[in-house]
Amino acid sequence: MQKTSDSSVKIPATARLTVDSNVTPRSGATRPGQSAALHILVVDDEPMVCELVERILTDAGHRVHTTLDPHEAIGAVTKESYDLLITDRSMPLMSGEDLAAAVKATRPSMRVLLVTGSGSDEVIADNIDGFLTKPFMPDSLLSELVEIFESPQRPMSRDRLLTPTK
């Protein structure tokens, strides 16, 4: 990201997600190599983080809904079909792991990317599909999405948690 002289943030446009034949995003294409727009729910207690993640993802062609409230996110998941939840790990109303557990109870096939401001060697809950440490570059976020959707759906292992993100 580059800051411009008027203090706005420029986020470079990036390639769209390529879908594996075993993955069928609800809102996108289903053939190998075809671009697909994912329907993504972003939850973070910091409005600026929500705005930046939304910008990165919409510039990449995805449909994005953001909220600062994890309880609102749980309600949204019961009303709409999302492909992915991106959630902050540490929020005042509910932890990202607890939100992931609540979402997976309603939508077990929904993928979850946990974002944190601090590196950690703690074991993350079994219902987390990806992990990203703040601050991150737009390409790192998009690369993590590709990894989540091109890998078979499985919980993260402790080894993957301790491996630095790209």
C-alpha positions in Angstrom: 0.0 0.0 0.0 1.2 3.5 -0.8 0.1 6.6 1.0 -0.6 9.6 -1.2 -0.1 13.2 -0.2 -3.7 13.7 0.8 -3.4 10.9 3.4 -5.6 8.4 1.5 -4.5 4.9 1.0 -4.0 3.3 -2.4 -4.6 -0.4 -2.7 -3.4 -2.0 -5.9 -5.9 -4.0 -7.9 -5.1 -7.7 -7.9 -6.0 -10.9 -9.8 -9.2 -12.7 -9.0 -9.3 -16.0 -7.2 -9.0 -19.1 -9.3 -11.2 -21.9 -8.2 -10.3 -25.5 -8.0 -12.7 -28.1 -9.4 -13.4 -29.5 -5.9 -14.4 -26.0 -4.5 -17.8 -24.5 -5.4 -18.1 -21.0 -4.1 -21.8 -20.2 -3.7 -21.6 -17.0 -5.6 -19.1 -17.8 -8.3 -17.9 -20.1 -11.1 -17.4 -23.8 -10.6 -15.0 -24.8 -13.4 -11.2 -25.1 -12.8 -9.3 -22.0 -13.8 -12.5 -19.8 -13.9 -12.6 -16.7 -11.8 -15.1 -16.7 -9.0 -16.4 -13.9 -6.8 -16.7 -15.1 -3.2 -19.3 -13.8 -0.8 -17.2 -12.7 2.2 -18.2 -11.6 5.7 -15.5 -9.5 7.5 -15.7 -8.9 11.3 -13.3 -6.6 13.1 -13.7 -4.2 15.9 -11.6 -1.6 14.1 -13.5 0.3 11.4 -10.4 1.1 9.4 -9.4 -2.6 9.2 -12.9 -3.4 7.9 -12.8 -0.7 5.3 -9.3 -1.7 4.1 -10.1 -5.4 3.9 -13.4 -4.6 2.1 -11.5 -2.4 -0.4 -8.9 -5.1 -1.1 -11.5 -7.8 -1.6 -13.9 -5.7 -3.7 -11.1 -4.5 -5.9 -10.3 -8.2 -6.4 -13.9 -8.8 -7.5 -15.5 -10.3 -4.4 -18.8 -9.4 -2.7 -18.1 -8.2 0.9 -20.2 -7.4 4.0 -18.5 -5.9 7.0 -19.5 -5.5 10.6 -17.9 -4.4 13.8 -20.2 -6.6 15.9 -19.7 -10.4 16.1 -23.3 -10.9 17.2 -24.5 -9.1 14.1 -22.2 -11.5 12.1 -23.9 -14.5 13.6 -27.3 -13.2 12.6 -26.0 -12.4 9.1 -24.8 -15.9 8.6 -28.3 -17.3 9.4 -29.9 -15.0 6.8 -27.3 -15.1 4.0 -25.0 -17.7 2.5 -21.3 -16.7 2.8 -18.3 -18.5 1.4 -15.8 -17.1 3.9 -15.6 -15.4 7.3 -12.6 -13.2 7.9 -12.5 -12.3 11.6 -10.2 -10.5 14.0 -9.0 -12.8 16.8 -9.2 -10.3 19.6 -12.4 -8.3 19.8 -14.1 -6.9 23.0 -17.5 -8.5 22.4 -16.4 -12.0 21.4 -13.1 -13.7 20.4 -12.6 -14.7 16.8 -12.4 -18.3 17.8 -15.7 -18.1 19.5 -17.3 -16.4 16.5 -15.8 -19.1 14.2 -17.3 -21.8 16.4 -20.8 -20.1 16.4 -20.6 -19.7 12.6 -19.5 -23.2 12.0 -22.3 -24.5 14.1 -24.7 -22.8 11.7 -22.7 -23.2 8.5 -20.2 -26.0 8.9 -18.9 -25.7 5.3 -18.1 -22.0 5.6 -14.4 -21.3 5.6 -12.8 -19.1 8.3 -9.7 -16.9 8.1 -8.5 -15.6 11.5 -6.6 -12.3 11.6 -4.5 -11.2 14.5 -2.5 -8.2 15.5 0.0 -10.3 17.4 1.9 -13.4 16.4 1.1 -16.3 18.6 2.2 -19.9 19.2 -1.1 -20.8 20.9 -3.1 -23.6 19.3 -6.0 -22.1 17.3 -9.4 -23.8 17.4 -10.1 -26.6 15.0 -12.6 -24.6 13.1 -10.1 -22.1 11.6 -9.1 -22.7 8.0 -6.5 -19.9 7.7 -4.4 -17.5 9.7 -3.0 -14.0 8.9 -1.0 -11.6 11.1 -1.6 -7.9 10.9 -0.2 -5.8 9.4 -0.5 -7.6 6.1 -0.1 -6.6 2.4 -3.1 -6.9 0.1 -1.3 -9.7 -1.8 -0.8 -11.6 1.4 -4.6 -11.5 2.1 -5.4 -12.7 -1.4 -2.8 -15.4 -1.3 -4.3 -16.7 1.9 -7.7 -16.9 0.3 -6.3 -18.8 -2.6 -4.6 -21.2 -0.2 -7.8 -21.7 1.8 -9.9 -22.4 -1.2 -7.4 -24.5 -3.2 -6.6 -26.8 -0.2 -9.1 -29.4 0.9 -11.2 -28.0 3.7 -9.6 -28.9 7.0 -8.9 -27.3 10.3 -5.5 -25.6 10.7 -2.7 -27.6 12.3 -0.4 -26.2 15.0 2.5 -26.5 12.4 0.6 -24.3 9.9 -0.1 -21.7 12.6 3.6 -21.4 13.4 4.6 -21.1 9.8 4.9 -17.4 8.8 2.4 -16.2 6.2 3.6 -15.3 2.7 
